[in-house]
Amino acid sequence: MRYSQLFGKTLKSAPKEAEAVSHKLLVKGGFIDRQLSAGIYSYLPLGWRVHRKIENIIREEMNAIGGQEVFLPTLQPRELWQKTDRWEKMDP
């Protein structure tokens, strides 16, 4: 697929709310969209492609040493977050 046909486009300037250099570069390059919450981003096609490639590299290396893969739920009970004092610290 040609770059001109991708869903995400590059930006000339970084978003004002972006503080980290890596965040600015990823948004400007069309890899991620805006930050939804602390540490939560929407991946655009290029960013998701990079994510999958890194995931596959890690999976291959883990398989080579006999590692096992787990999948944890995205939604977790409130009590777990309260127990570690993270419930009030996270943005909605």
Sequence and secondary structure as in RCSB ss.txt:
>XXXX:A:sequence
MRYSQLFGKTLKSAPKEAEAVSHKLLVKGGFIDRQLSAGIYSYLPLGWRVHRKIENIIREEMNAIGGQEVFLPTL
QPRELWQKTDRWEKMDP
>XXXX:A:secstr
  GGGSSS   SS  TT  SHHHHHHHHTTSEEEEEETTEEEE HHHHHHHHHHHHHHHHHHHHTT       SS
  HHHHHHTT TTTS  
